[in-house]
Amino acid sequence: MNSRRYVICDIEATGLHDEKEIIEIALITYQDGKITDVYETLINPLKEVAPFIQNLTSISQRQLSEAPKFYEVADALRMRLEGNVFVSHNTEFDFELLRKKFLEMGQDLKMKNFCTLKVAQHEIPGLRNYNLDSLCSFFGIKIKERHRALGDARATLELFVELFKLRLKTYTKIHYLPHHEKALKNITTKSGLIYFRDNNGKVIHFEAAYNMEKRARELLVVKADNRDLLIRTESIDGELTGSPLIAEFKKLLFHPYSPKWVIKLLTLDNGEKFFKLFPYKRGDQGLWFFQDYPEAKIKLKELERNLKTDVYLYRDDGKSKEEILRMNQKIENLAKEARFPNENLIMMGEGRTIGEKSFVLVRGGQVMGYGYSEASEEEIAANPESFITRRFFQHLGVNLTTKRYLRELKNMRQKSDGWRSLAEVR
């Protein structure tokens, strides 16, 4: 914190109406991490104070009748305020009311302001409430003598120190909203689906995750990018799947994959193979699928570039069989990246409980389904169809997700799933 002098102010008033008057004010002067001065006084508002305000503040009408009037303490206030930075929780209320009282005396009050309310809204997006109680609860600040000027000013000072650190980005502690922090403790580090629910229990967002707790924490870190989810999320819960791939399958059941473009592998009458881009129609078979046309064109051009390395001799009757075979082999090698490594394979992985295993079955280049069992890997691999708990029928999203997962699997630091050809079992 710099060497500027800050004056933390809290005011208790007769209410929130336009004709409100100050009944108590506290000023705490803070510089170089130390409190250098504390000033507190009641102020006679020269009017009756509503019983509600007297009960809220524990300040009686009699105490106020015996208190000094504003003009009697104005010099003491100005001496502490001028040349410093004014800090309060909602400066639009405190500073403007204070300035109004000085203007009534024919004087103006001009100061730089630091509003803990506005700074908190910017630095800690997603809180349900930004009043002093909520923010102090968030930072673990205890308020003594709530709704008394000095008690609230001391709490505002502690809040100011925390927010100042956040604003300078020197605060290393990662914060979560209190109700999120509590819910995150119940989320496992295993693979599964995370459900984010609103205050009615409705799912507003869900994620398939390799590590549910880690992913939930990433999405609920208090920062501007997460603002919408932070505001709407009231509770979090997880559905354990064991295998992260099965978690992806479950997500697809909620949001099916619907491509708009597909690259197919075609064959001419002379046996020559080539790639071509088409608009996707339901049930189309292809190698690469895309939502966006530009992305599809980029992939097609990449494939064509990879095929231009060979130089062919052209004759009147076209390419020779040898040339066509050589080109077809190259095309087939490129196509392998979009296919399963084996037409019939089984992927074994972790289950949801100790002793349980999960598996995903591929037959004829299509994901047939997945299942869970406590049987041995050998027993499952010998007759996987009998252990399936969820079946698929040419589910494009599931097939594409599985192919992508297989490509990524070899690069994963912690392999939870492994695959093998079903031919190895026989």
N, C-alpha and C positions, 0 to 999 in steps of 0.2 A: 504494500500500500504506500502511495506517495506521501509527501510531507504536508499535504493540504490539511487545513483544519475543517472538520465537518461538525455541524451542529444538528444533532438528532432531536427532532421535535415531536411531541404528541400533544394534542389539544382535546379536551373534553368540552362539549358545547351543549347548549340548551336543546339541540335537536338538529335535524337535517334540512329544515325549512329555510326559506330565503332570509328570514329575519333572525336567524340563529345568532347567539352571542357566546363568547368564550366564558367558561366557568372555571377552567383550570388549564394550566400550561406547564410543560416540563421541557427543559433544554439540557441536553448532555453534549458537552464539547469534547470531541474526540480527535486526537492527532498522534501520528506515529505509533499507532497501536495502543494508545493509552487514553484514559478518560482524564481530562485536565480540569473540567469544571462541571458542576451539576447545579441546576437552578430549577426550582419548582415553586409555584404559587397558585393559590385560588384567586379568582377574579370576580368581583361583584358585577353581575350582568345587568343590574338595575332593572330587573323584571322578575316576575314569578317564574320558577322553574317547575316543569311538569313533574308530578309524583313519579312517573315512569323513569325519568332521568335521575331523580334523586335516589330511587331504589337501585338503578343500574350502577351508579357511581359511588353510592354511599356518601354522597355530599348533600348535606341538608340545606334548606333555605336559610336557616339561621347562620350557618357557617359562611355562606355566600354574602349575607347582609353585612357581616363583620369583615369581609375580605376587602383588599384594596381595589380601586377601580382601575380600568385599563391604563388611563393616562398617567396614573401614579407609578406604574411599573414599566411604562413604555421605554424609558431610557435604559433601564436594566436589560430589557429585551434587546433593544437595538445594539447596545454595546456588545452583546454576545453573538448577534446575528451578522452584522455588517462585515463584508469582506470574506465571509466563510461560505461553505457549501451547505445548503439547507437540505436535510434528509428527513423524510417522513414516509409513513405508509399511506399513500394517497395524498400527494402534495396538492392536488386540485382542491382538496378540502382544507387541509391545514394551512398551507401557504396563502391561499387566496383569502381565507378568513382573517389571517393575521395581517395581510396586506390591506384588506378592507378597513381594519381598525386603525391602521396608521394613516390611511387616506382620509379618514374621518377627522383626523387631527391636522390635516393639511400636509402630511408627510407621505413620501412613497418608500417602498421597500423593494429593492431589486437585488436578487441573489441567484446564483446558479443552483439548480435543484437536482436531487437524486431521489427519484420516487421508487421505493422498494416494491411497490405494487406493480408498476409498469416493467421494471427490470425483471421481476420474477415471472411475469407473463411471457417475456421474451426468452429468458434463459431456461425456464422450466415449463415448457409447453405440455398441456395435457392434464393439469390439475383440475379437479372438479370445482375448486373454490380457491380464490386467492386472497381471502381475508387473512388477518393477522394470525388468527387461531390455526387455520389450515397450514399456512406456511411454517409457523413455529412447530407444528406437529411433524411436518415433513422433515425439518432439520433437527428435530429433537430438542428444541428450545423450550424451556419451561417459563411460563409467564406468571410472575407474582404480582398480585394486585391488578387483575384485569379490569379494564375500564377506569383505571386511575392513570393520570397523565404520566407519572414517573414510572410506574410499572410497565405501561405500554411502551414508553420511550426506551427503557432498558431492553425490552424484547426486540424492539425495532432496531436497536443498535446491534444486537447479536445477529439479527437477520441481515442487516446491512453488511456486516463483515463476511457472512457466507456468500451473499450475492456478489460482493465486490470480487471475491476470489473467482467465482464462476465467470464473471464478466471479463476478467483478465486471462481466463483460460489457464489459471495456475492451480485449479482445484482438481486433484488427481482422482478423487473418489467418484465412481460412477453411481449416479442416483437412479432409483426407480420410485415410482409412486408408491406410497405405503401399502395400498390394497393390492398392488401388483407384486410387490416384494413378498408379501405374505403368500400369495397364490403360487409364485414361482418356486417356493420351497417344496411344493407338492408335485412338481413336474420332474419326471425321471430323466436321466441322461441317456436313456436308450432310444432306439428308433421308434417312430410312430407318427401319429397325426396330432397336431396341437390345435385346439379350438379356442378362439377368442370370442367371448360372449358379452352382450350388452347387459344393461340392468334388468332386462326382461328375460334373460337367459337365452336369447336368440343368438345363433352363431353369425358373427359379422365378418369373420375372416378365419381361414384355417391354413395350415402349412404342413407339408410332409417333411420330416426332418430326420437326419441321421442321428443327431443328438437333440432331443426335444427341449431340454432345459437351455442349452446353449443358444438354439435358434430363437426361443421365446425371449430370452434376455436381449438378444440382438435387436429384436423388434420392439421391445419395451424400454430400451434405454431412453432416458429423458433427453430428447433432442428434437430440433425443429422438423427433421425429415420424418419422424414418427408421430407427428402431432395428431393426425386424424385417428390413428389406431389408439393412441394414448387416451384421447378424449372419450372414445366410444367404448373401450374395453373395461368391463366391470369385473370379470372373472376369467380364469384360464383353466383348461383341463386338457389332459392328454389321453390318447388311445394308443396303447402299446401294440406294436405289430412285430417286434423282433427284427424283421428285415426291413431296411429302408426302402427296398424296392416294392415291397407289399404296401408300404405307406404311400408310395407314389401311385400305386394301383387304386387305392381307396380314394385318393384325391381326384383321380380321373373319373371315378364314378359320380362325383359331384359336378365336375367341370370336364365333360368329354372334349377330346381334342378334335377340332374341326378345321382341317387345312383348306386352303383355297387353290393351291398349285401343287403339281406333282411332276417329278422327273422320272420318266419311264425308260426302260431298256427295250428297244424294238429291233426286229430282224427283217431285213429285206429278203426278196425271193432268192437272191444269190447267196444267202447265208451271212451277209455282212450286218454287223450289229452297230447300233448307234444310240446315243442319248437324245431324248426330246422332252421339251417342257409342255405340259398340258394344264388347262383348268381342271381342278379336281372335281370328280363326281363321286357321290357316295358309292362305296364298294370298289373303287378303282384300286388296282394293284400297281405298285410302283416301288422306287428305291428311296427317293428323298421327297419329303413333304414340307410345304411351307405355308405360312400365313400371309407373307408379303411377297409381291411380285419382284421387287428389286432384289430381295434376298435370294429368290429362286434363280434369277438371271445371273447373279454373281456366282452361284454354285455351278450353273451350267457352263459359264465361261471358264471357270476353274477346271472343269472336267475337259473341256475342249483344248485348253492350253496344254494339259498333260498328255493329250493325244497327238500333239503336233510335233513331237520330238522325232518321230520316224518319218523318213522320206520315201515316198513310193514312186515306182516307175509306172507311168500310165501308158497304156496301149490302146489301140482302137477298140478292142473288146473289153476295156475296163481293167480292174485290178486282177491280179492272178490269185489263185486259191491260196498260195503261200502268203501273199500279202494280206489277204482277208483274215486268214487264221492268225497271223501275227498281230493284226489290229484287234481282232476279237479277244485274244488272250489278254491284251493290255486293258481292254474295256472290262473284261471279267475281273481283273485284278482291282480295278477302280471300284467296281460294283461290290466287291467283298466288304468294303467298309460300311455299307448300308444293309448288310445281311447278317443273320446270326452266324457265329463261327461254326455252328453245326446245325443241321436241319432238325436233329433230335437230341435234346440235351436236358439236363436237370441242374438246377442251381440250389445248393443247400446253404442254409443260413441259420442264424439264431432264432429261437422261438420266443414266446412271450413269458415263459416261466422256466425255472431251472429244470433241465432234463428234456425240455421240449425243443423240437427242431422245426424250422420252416423250410418250404421248398417251392420252387417255381418250375413248372413243366413246360417244355417246348416240344411240339410234335409237328413235323412237316413244315417247319418254318413259321409256326403260329404258336403263340402262348395259349396253352390249353387251360391253365388255371394255376391256383396255388393251394397249399394246405399246411396243416400243422400236425405233428405227431410226436409221441415219445418213443416210437420204434427206432431201431438202429438205421443208420444211413443206408446200409446194405439192403435192409428190408424195404425201405421206402423206394430206393432206386430200382429194386427188382420189380415192383408193381406200383408205380407212382399214382396211376389213375385211381386206385382204390383209396388213396389217402387225400384226394382233392376235396377241399371244402368250399372253394369258389371256382366256378368254371367260366371260361370266356369262349366266344365264338368269333374268330377273326376280328378281334378288337384292335383297331388301328393304333389308338393311343397307347394301349398296353404293350403292343409289339414294339413300337418306336421307343418307348420308355425303357423297355428291357434291353434293346440293342444298345441304346446310349449308356445304360448302366454297365453293360458288359465291357464296353470300351473304356469306361472310367475305372472299372474295378481293378485293373492291373496297376493303376496309378494311385490307388487309395493307400494311405499309410497303414490303416487298420482294416484289414479285410474281414468283413463280417459274413460275406457270402463267397462261395466258390462254385464253379460249374465244371461239369464233365459230360462227355458224350455218353448217351445211353448205350451206344455200341460197346463201351467199355464194361458195361454191367453184364452183358450177355456172356 
